[in-house]
Amino acid sequence: MNDKQKVVFKQLQLAGLGIVVFVFGLLYQEKAISIVGICILIFGLLRTYYIKKAIDKLDG
């Protein structure tokens, strides 16, 4: 795996953490935890998108 793929993968791990927190909130029926999980998921996906876009722009 090259450096670019590692960077994108780490950002996708953040999005995956958001999914885990969201499911945890659903299982324990805590609305606040679910909302935090959704926010982490959205933040991770946005960050992945913009970092991938910046890497592609630098490459060419």
Secondary structure, 3 states (H helix, E strand, C coil): CCHHHHHHHHHHHHHHHHHHHHHHHHHCCCHHHHHHHHHHHHHHHHHHHHHHHHHHHHHC
